[in-house]
Amino acid sequence: MVGVDLAELILAVIIGTLAAIVYSLRVLIMLERRVASMEMNIQRMTNKVLHEEVLIEKIFKGKRK
């Protein structure tokens, strides 16, 4: 590397490392949002299943009497 001081090289490495850290944090935030979205969908599905189970229990309790 002609014309590049040691200080410039070290600065370039530090800036590159910081850029990689920022990009990694961005990816982690995106993944966390996806996981949160999946958790919300699972919660909605379990609420629907619970509602259906309550309805089925009411139907069976009505038939037993």
Backbone as XML, in Angstrom:
<?xml version="1.0"?>
<chain id="A" units="angstrom">
  <residue number="1" name="MET">
    <atom name="N" x="0.841" y="-1.171" z="0.000"/>
    <atom name="CA" x="0.000" y="0.000" z="0.000"/>
    <atom name="C" x="0.890" y="1.238" z="0.000"/>
  </residue>
  <residue number="2" name="VAL">
    <atom name="N" x="0.988" y="1.841" z="-1.136"/>
    <atom name="CA" x="1.859" y="2.997" z="-1.287"/>
    <atom name="C" x="1.122" y="4.242" z="-0.805"/>
  </residue>
  <residue number="3" name="GLY">
    <atom name="N" x="1.763" y="5.027" z="0.016"/>
    <atom name="CA" x="1.207" y="6.300" z="0.449"/>
    <atom name="C" x="0.244" y="6.201" z="1.621"/>
  </residue>
  <residue number="4" name="VAL">
    <atom name="N" x="0.069" y="5.034" z="2.216"/>
    <atom name="CA" x="-0.839" y="4.879" z="3.343"/>
    <atom name="C" x="-0.012" y="4.713" z="4.612"/>
  </residue>
  <residue number="5" name="ASP">
    <atom name="N" x="-0.243" y="5.633" z="5.539"/>
    <atom name="CA" x="0.463" y="5.539" z="6.815"/>
    <atom name="C" x="-0.109" y="4.417" z="7.657"/>
  </residue>
  <residue number="6" name="LEU">
    <atom name="N" x="0.638" y="4.067" z="8.671"/>
    <atom name="CA" x="0.173" y="3.055" z="9.608"/>
    <atom name="C" x="-1.082" y="3.540" z="10.342"/>
  </residue>
  <residue number="7" name="ALA">
    <atom name="N" x="-1.113" y="4.828" z="10.670"/>
    <atom name="CA" x="-2.267" y="5.396" z="11.380"/>
    <atom name="C" x="-3.524" y="5.325" z="10.511"/>
  </residue>
  <residue number="8" name="GLU">
    <atom name="N" x="-3.385" y="5.600" z="9.227"/>
    <atom name="CA" x="-4.536" y="5.523" z="8.315"/>
    <atom name="C" x="-5.024" y="4.087" z="8.186"/>
  </residue>
  <residue number="9" name="LEU">
    <atom name="N" x="-4.098" y="3.161" z="8.136"/>
    <atom name="CA" x="-4.471" y="1.751" z="8.052"/>
    <atom name="C" x="-5.220" y="1.309" z="9.313"/>
  </residue>
  <residue number="10" name="ILE">
    <atom name="N" x="-4.716" y="1.705" z="10.473"/>
    <atom name="CA" x="-5.383" y="1.350" z="11.729"/>
    <atom name="C" x="-6.766" y="1.989" z="11.791"/>
  </residue>
  <residue number="11" name="LEU">
    <atom name="N" x="-6.880" y="3.248" z="11.358"/>
    <atom name="CA" x="-8.164" y="3.933" z="11.342"/>
    <atom name="C" x="-9.147" y="3.232" z="10.402"/>
  </residue>
  <residue number="12" name="ALA">
    <atom name="N" x="-8.666" y="2.785" z="9.254"/>
    <atom name="CA" x="-9.531" y="2.078" z="8.310"/>
    <atom name="C" x="-10.036" y="0.771" z="8.909"/>
  </residue>
  <residue number="13" name="VAL">
    <atom name="N" x="-9.162" y="0.054" z="9.616"/>
    <atom name="CA" x="-9.561" y="-1.204" z="10.255"/>
    <atom name="C" x="-10.596" y="-0.936" z="11.341"/>
  </residue>
  <residue number="14" name="ILE">
    <atom name="N" x="-10.388" y="0.113" z="12.129"/>
    <atom name="CA" x="-11.336" y="0.446" z="13.197"/>
    <atom name="C" x="-12.687" y="0.827" z="12.606"/>
  </residue>
  <residue number="15" name="ILE">
    <atom name="N" x="-12.688" y="1.638" z="11.564"/>
    <atom name="CA" x="-13.950" y="2.050" z="10.935"/>
    <atom name="C" x="-14.654" y="0.843" z="10.315"/>
  </residue>
  <residue number="16" name="GLY">
    <atom name="N" x="-13.897" y="-0.040" z="9.693"/>
    <atom name="CA" x="-14.491" y="-1.250" z="9.124"/>
    <atom name="C" x="-15.110" y="-2.139" z="10.196"/>
  </residue>
  <residue number="17" name="THR">
    <atom name="N" x="-14.419" y="-2.259" z="11.326"/>
    <atom name="CA" x="-14.941" y="-3.058" z="12.439"/>
    <atom name="C" x="-16.221" y="-2.450" z="12.996"/>
  </residue>
  <residue number="18" name="LEU">
    <atom name="N" x="-16.235" y="-1.146" z="13.166"/>
    <atom name="CA" x="-17.444" y="-0.473" z="13.656"/>
    <atom name="C" x="-18.607" y="-0.630" z="12.683"/>
  </residue>
  <residue number="19" name="ALA">
    <atom name="N" x="-18.318" y="-0.542" z="11.402"/>
    <atom name="CA" x="-19.373" y="-0.726" z="10.397"/>
    <atom name="C" x="-19.932" y="-2.151" z="10.463"/>
  </residue>
  <residue number="20" name="ALA">
    <atom name="N" x="-19.072" y="-3.131" z="10.663"/>
    <atom name="CA" x="-19.529" y="-4.511" z="10.780"/>
    <atom name="C" x="-20.391" y="-4.693" z="12.025"/>
  </residue>
  <residue number="21" name="ILE">
    <atom name="N" x="-20.018" y="-4.048" z="13.121"/>
    <atom name="CA" x="-20.812" y="-4.143" z="14.352"/>
    <atom name="C" x="-22.181" y="-3.521" z="14.144"/>
  </residue>
  <residue number="22" name="VAL">
    <atom name="N" x="-22.230" y="-2.359" z="13.516"/>
    <atom name="CA" x="-23.517" y="-1.692" z="13.261"/>
    <atom name="C" x="-24.402" y="-2.558" z="12.364"/>
  </residue>
  <residue number="23" name="TYR">
    <atom name="N" x="-23.822" y="-3.141" z="11.326"/>
    <atom name="CA" x="-24.596" y="-4.000" z="10.434"/>
    <atom name="C" x="-25.124" y="-5.223" z="11.186"/>
  </residue>
  <residue number="24" name="SER">
    <atom name="N" x="-24.297" y="-5.802" z="12.041"/>
    <atom name="CA" x="-24.727" y="-6.971" z="12.811"/>
    <atom name="C" x="-25.871" y="-6.620" z="13.751"/>
  </residue>
  <residue number="25" name="LEU">
    <atom name="N" x="-25.791" y="-5.459" z="14.384"/>
    <atom name="CA" x="-26.890" y="-5.016" z="15.254"/>
    <atom name="C" x="-28.168" y="-4.806" z="14.459"/>
  </residue>
  <residue number="26" name="ARG">
    <atom name="N" x="-28.038" y="-4.288" z="13.254"/>
    <atom name="CA" x="-29.208" y="-4.098" z="12.385"/>
    <atom name="C" x="-29.866" y="-5.440" z="12.070"/>
  </residue>
  <residue number="27" name="VAL">
    <atom name="N" x="-29.050" y="-6.421" z="11.734"/>
    <atom name="CA" x="-29.579" y="-7.756" z="11.431"/>
    <atom name="C" x="-30.237" y="-8.363" z="12.667"/>
  </residue>
  <residue number="28" name="LEU">
    <atom name="N" x="-29.626" y="-8.198" z="13.832"/>
    <atom name="CA" x="-30.205" y="-8.732" z="15.060"/>
    <atom name="C" x="-31.553" y="-8.092" z="15.364"/>
  </residue>
  <residue number="29" name="ILE">
    <atom name="N" x="-31.675" y="-6.798" z="15.141"/>
    <atom name="CA" x="-32.948" y="-6.108" z="15.378"/>
    <atom name="C" x="-34.017" y="-6.626" z="14.418"/>
  </residue>
  <residue number="30" name="MET">
    <atom name="N" x="-33.639" y="-6.838" z="13.164"/>
    <atom name="CA" x="-34.604" y="-7.368" z="12.193"/>
    <atom name="C" x="-35.059" y="-8.767" z="12.598"/>
  </residue>
  <residue number="31" name="LEU">
    <atom name="N" x="-34.130" y="-9.608" z="13.045"/>
    <atom name="CA" x="-34.486" y="-10.958" z="13.475"/>
    <atom name="C" x="-35.382" y="-10.919" z="14.709"/>
  </residue>
  <residue number="32" name="GLU">
    <atom name="N" x="-35.098" y="-10.002" z="15.631"/>
    <atom name="CA" x="-35.915" y="-9.883" z="16.835"/>
    <atom name="C" x="-37.335" y="-9.485" z="16.475"/>
  </residue>
  <residue number="33" name="ARG">
    <atom name="N" x="-37.479" y="-8.613" z="15.508"/>
    <atom name="CA" x="-38.823" y="-8.210" z="15.060"/>
    <atom name="C" x="-39.568" y="-9.382" z="14.445"/>
  </residue>
  <residue number="34" name="ARG">
    <atom name="N" x="-38.859" y="-10.194" z="13.670"/>
    <atom name="CA" x="-39.504" y="-11.371" z="13.071"/>
    <atom name="C" x="-39.945" y="-12.359" z="14.137"/>
  </residue>
  <residue number="35" name="VAL">
    <atom name="N" x="-39.092" y="-12.578" z="15.126"/>
    <atom name="CA" x="-39.438" y="-13.500" z="16.215"/>
    <atom name="C" x="-40.637" y="-12.968" z="16.987"/>
  </residue>
  <residue number="36" name="ALA">
    <atom name="N" x="-40.655" y="-11.660" z="17.239"/>
    <atom name="CA" x="-41.789" y="-11.065" z="17.946"/>
    <atom name="C" x="-43.072" y="-11.231" z="17.138"/>
  </residue>
  <residue number="37" name="SER">
    <atom name="N" x="-42.974" y="-11.094" z="15.837"/>
    <atom name="CA" x="-44.141" y="-11.292" z="14.978"/>
    <atom name="C" x="-44.626" y="-12.734" z="15.037"/>
  </residue>
  <residue number="38" name="MET">
    <atom name="N" x="-43.680" y="-13.683" z="15.023"/>
    <atom name="CA" x="-44.067" y="-15.097" z="15.127"/>
    <atom name="C" x="-44.711" y="-15.377" z="16.474"/>
  </residue>
  <residue number="39" name="GLU">
    <atom name="N" x="-44.180" y="-14.787" z="17.534"/>
    <atom name="CA" x="-44.765" y="-14.985" z="18.860"/>
    <atom name="C" x="-46.198" y="-14.457" z="18.912"/>
  </residue>
  <residue number="40" name="MET">
    <atom name="N" x="-46.429" y="-13.310" z="18.279"/>
    <atom name="CA" x="-47.787" y="-12.756" z="18.249"/>
    <atom name="C" x="-48.729" y="-13.685" z="17.485"/>
  </residue>
  <residue number="41" name="ASN">
    <atom name="N" x="-48.260" y="-14.235" z="16.376"/>
    <atom name="CA" x="-49.099" y="-15.161" z="15.608"/>
    <atom name="C" x="-49.406" y="-16.424" z="16.413"/>
  </residue>
  <residue number="42" name="ILE">
    <atom name="N" x="-48.419" y="-16.943" z="17.114"/>
    <atom name="CA" x="-48.633" y="-18.127" z="17.943"/>
    <atom name="C" x="-49.618" y="-17.816" z="19.057"/>
  </residue>
  <residue number="43" name="GLN">
    <atom name="N" x="-49.484" y="-16.629" z="19.640"/>
    <atom name="CA" x="-50.406" y="-16.241" z="20.708"/>
    <atom name="C" x="-51.837" y="-16.137" z="20.178"/>
  </residue>
  <residue number="44" name="ARG">
    <atom name="N" x="-52.006" y="-15.569" z="18.984"/>
    <atom name="CA" x="-53.349" y="-15.483" z="18.385"/>
    <atom name="C" x="-53.922" y="-16.876" z="18.135"/>
  </residue>
  <residue number="45" name="MET">
    <atom name="N" x="-53.085" y="-17.777" z="17.625"/>
    <atom name="CA" x="-53.569" y="-19.132" z="17.347"/>
    <atom name="C" x="-53.962" y="-19.853" z="18.626"/>
  </residue>
  <residue number="46" name="THR">
    <atom name="N" x="-53.158" y="-19.708" z="19.680"/>
    <atom name="CA" x="-53.507" y="-20.371" z="20.936"/>
    <atom name="C" x="-54.774" y="-19.784" z="21.537"/>
  </residue>
  <residue number="47" name="ASN">
    <atom name="N" x="-54.983" y="-18.481" z="21.375"/>
    <atom name="CA" x="-56.228" y="-17.882" z="21.854"/>
    <atom name="C" x="-57.429" y="-18.426" z="21.092"/>
  </residue>
  <residue number="48" name="LYS">
    <atom name="N" x="-57.278" y="-18.630" z="19.785"/>
    <atom name="CA" x="-58.373" y="-19.205" z="18.989"/>
    <atom name="C" x="-58.662" y="-20.639" z="19.427"/>
  </residue>
  <residue number="49" name="VAL">
    <atom name="N" x="-57.595" y="-21.414" z="19.654"/>
    <atom name="CA" x="-57.768" y="-22.797" z="20.092"/>
    <atom name="C" x="-58.444" y="-22.837" z="21.452"/>
  </residue>
  <residue number="50" name="LEU">
    <atom name="N" x="-58.025" y="-21.965" z="22.360"/>
    <atom name="CA" x="-58.638" y="-21.899" z="23.676"/>
    <atom name="C" x="-60.116" y="-21.544" z="23.572"/>
  </residue>
  <residue number="51" name="HIS">
    <atom name="N" x="-60.437" y="-20.612" z="22.703"/>
    <atom name="CA" x="-61.840" y="-20.228" z="22.507"/>
    <atom name="C" x="-62.656" y="-21.417" z="21.982"/>
  </residue>
  <residue number="52" name="GLU">
    <atom name="N" x="-62.085" y="-22.142" z="21.029"/>
    <atom name="CA" x="-62.775" y="-23.318" z="20.486"/>
    <atom name="C" x="-62.946" y="-24.390" z="21.559"/>
  </residue>
  <residue number="53" name="GLU">
    <atom name="N" x="-61.942" y="-24.581" z="22.405"/>
    <atom name="CA" x="-62.053" y="-25.576" z="23.475"/>
    <atom name="C" x="-63.152" y="-25.208" z="24.457"/>
  </residue>
  <residue number="54" name="VAL">
    <atom name="N" x="-63.261" y="-23.934" z="24.772"/>
    <atom name="CA" x="-64.327" y="-23.482" z="25.678"/>
    <atom name="C" x="-65.688" y="-23.754" z="25.052"/>
  </residue>
  <residue number="55" name="LEU">
    <atom name="N" x="-65.821" y="-23.479" z="23.758"/>
    <atom name="CA" x="-67.096" y="-23.754" z="23.081"/>
    <atom name="C" x="-67.425" y="-25.243" z="23.089"/>
  </residue>
  <residue number="56" name="ILE">
    <atom name="N" x="-66.429" y="-26.077" z="22.844"/>
    <atom name="CA" x="-66.649" y="-27.530" z="22.837"/>
    <atom name="C" x="-67.042" y="-28.014" z="24.230"/>
  </residue>
  <residue number="57" name="GLU">
    <atom name="N" x="-66.373" y="-27.484" z="25.256"/>
    <atom name="CA" x="-66.735" y="-27.871" z="26.628"/>
    <atom name="C" x="-68.174" y="-27.476" z="26.949"/>
  </residue>
  <residue number="58" name="LYS">
    <atom name="N" x="-68.603" y="-26.310" z="26.508"/>
    <atom name="CA" x="-69.979" y="-25.872" z="26.746"/>
    <atom name="C" x="-70.973" y="-26.793" z="26.037"/>
  </residue>
  <residue number="59" name="ILE">
    <atom name="N" x="-70.614" y="-27.211" z="24.830"/>
    <atom name="CA" x="-71.513" y="-28.104" z="24.080"/>
    <atom name="C" x="-71.633" y="-29.446" z="24.796"/>
  </residue>
  <residue number="60" name="PHE">
    <atom name="N" x="-70.499" y="-30.013" z="25.230"/>
    <atom name="CA" x="-70.547" y="-31.317" z="25.911"/>
    <atom name="C" x="-71.238" y="-31.234" z="27.258"/>
  </residue>
  <residue number="61" name="LYS">
    <atom name="N" x="-71.067" y="-30.145" z="27.969"/>
    <atom name="CA" x="-71.743" y="-29.982" z="29.247"/>
    <atom name="C" x="-73.240" y="-29.878" z="29.042"/>
  </residue>
  <residue number="62" name="GLY">
    <atom name="N" x="-73.655" y="-29.255" z="27.962"/>
    <atom name="CA" x="-75.083" y="-29.143" z="27.665"/>
    <atom name="C" x="-75.695" y="-30.487" z="27.298"/>
  </residue>
  <residue number="63" name="LYS">
    <atom name="N" x="-74.947" y="-31.351" z="26.631"/>
    <atom name="CA" x="-75.464" y="-32.674" z="26.222"/>
    <atom name="C" x="-75.547" y="-33.633" z="27.399"/>
  </residue>
  <residue number="64" name="ARG">
    <atom name="N" x="-74.679" y="-33.472" z="28.384"/>
    <atom name="CA" x="-74.665" y="-34.385" z="29.523"/>
    <atom name="C" x="-75.892" y="-34.211" z="30.417"/>
  </residue>
  <residue number="65" name="LYS">
    <atom name="N" x="-76.426" y="-33.027" z="30.443"/>
    <atom name="CA" x="-77.542" y="-32.762" z="31.354"/>
    <atom name="C" x="-78.802" y="-33.343" z="30.874"/>
  </residue>
</chain>
